[in-house]
Amino acid sequence: MDIIEITRELGKAIQQDERYVKYQMAIQVCDEDKELQDMIGEFNLKKMALNRILNSPDEDKSDMKVLDEQVRDIYNKIMAHPSMVNFNEQKSAFDEVMKAISTIITKSAAGDDPDTIDPSACSGDCSSCGGCH
């Protein structure tokens, strides 16, 4: 088996992992949640209107503060919606496993022993790091 075939097998294993399955189910629930989708649609329309005001020198900016507050309010409602809360939890769990996989692959490619790599330790990506020392 070559490295590409092994990677395809890894891809299949990822898709069978319960974190992946729960994440996909959360996406579907959000997509099918009419109340949530209506709020997202309203958010997008208000955000476009706000951007139009912000980017146009000719627009009346008197409504900008009100519109900005409405955008923030809708966003907070979206993020507090049970379907979205579940989505974020499932996404976070799946992102963690993908980060671990990426760390193992990256460190293995750098010469580390794949059997001893701690995926929760430093990933080598300093942009997301709080510091080693």
C-alpha positions in Angstrom: 0.0 0.0 0.0 1.5 3.4 -1.0 1.2 6.6 1.1 -1.8 7.9 -1.0 -3.7 4.7 -0.4 -2.9 4.9 3.3 -4.1 8.5 3.4 -7.4 7.5 1.7 -7.8 4.9 4.4 -7.2 7.6 7.0 -9.9 9.8 5.3 -12.3 6.9 5.6 -11.5 6.4 9.2 -12.0 10.1 9.9 -15.5 9.9 8.3 -16.4 6.9 10.6 -15.2 8.7 13.7 -18.1 9.6 16.0 -16.9 13.2 16.3 -17.1 13.6 12.5 -20.6 11.9 12.4 -21.9 14.2 15.2 -20.4 17.3 13.5 -22.1 16.3 10.2 -25.4 15.7 12.0 -25.1 19.1 13.7 -24.6 20.8 10.3 -27.7 19.1 9.0 -29.7 20.1 12.0 -28.7 23.7 11.5 -29.4 23.6 7.8 -32.9 22.2 8.5 -33.7 24.5 11.5 -36.1 27.1 9.9 -36.0 29.5 12.9 -32.2 29.5 12.8 -32.0 29.9 9.1 -34.5 32.8 9.2 -32.3 34.5 11.8 -29.2 33.9 9.7 -30.9 35.4 6.7 -32.0 38.4 8.7 -28.5 38.8 10.0 -27.0 38.7 6.5 -29.4 41.3 5.2 -28.8 43.7 8.1 -25.0 43.2 7.8 -25.2 43.9 4.1 -27.1 47.1 4.8 -24.6 48.1 7.4 -21.7 47.5 5.1 -23.4 49.5 2.4 -23.7 52.5 4.8 -20.2 52.1 6.0 -18.7 51.9 2.5 -20.7 54.6 0.9 -19.8 58.3 1.4 -23.3 59.3 0.1 -25.4 57.1 2.5 -27.1 58.7 5.5 -25.1 57.3 8.5 -27.8 58.3 11.1 -29.1 54.7 11.1 -25.7 53.1 11.4 -25.7 52.8 15.2 -29.2 51.3 15.3 -28.4 48.9 12.5 -25.1 47.9 14.2 -27.0 47.1 17.4 -29.5 45.1 15.5 -26.7 43.1 13.8 -25.1 42.4 17.2 -28.4 41.4 18.7 -29.3 39.0 15.9 -25.8 37.5 16.1 -26.1 36.9 19.8 -29.5 35.2 19.3 -28.0 33.0 16.6 -25.1 32.0 18.7 -27.4 31.2 21.7 -29.8 29.1 19.6 -29.7 25.5 20.7 -28.9 24.2 17.2 -26.0 26.6 16.9 -24.7 25.8 20.4 -24.7 22.1 19.5 -23.0 22.8 16.2 -20.2 24.8 17.9 -19.7 22.1 20.4 -19.5 19.3 17.8 -17.3 21.5 15.5 -14.9 22.1 18.4 -14.6 18.4 19.2 -14.0 17.5 15.5 -11.5 20.3 15.1 -9.5 18.9 18.1 -9.2 15.5 16.5 -8.2 17.1 13.2 -5.6 19.2 15.0 -4.2 16.0 16.6 -4.0 14.2 13.2 -2.3 17.2 11.7 0.2 17.4 14.5 1.1 13.8 14.1 1.5 14.0 10.4 3.5 17.3 10.5 5.9 16.1 13.2 6.3 12.7 11.5 7.3 14.5 8.3 9.8 16.5 10.4 11.4 13.2 11.5 9.8 12.7 14.9 8.8 9.1 15.9 5.0 8.8 15.1 4.5 6.4 18.0 5.8 8.9 20.6 4.3 12.2 19.3 2.0 13.8 21.8 -0.7 15.4 19.7 -1.8 17.6 22.6 1.8 19.1 22.9 3.3 21.9 20.8 2.1 21.6 17.2 5.0 23.7 15.9 2.6 26.4 14.7 3.6 29.4 16.8 0.7 31.5 15.6 -1.7 29.7 17.9 0.7 29.4 20.8 0.5 31.0 24.2 4.2 30.3 24.8 6.3 27.4 25.9 8.1 29.1 28.7 
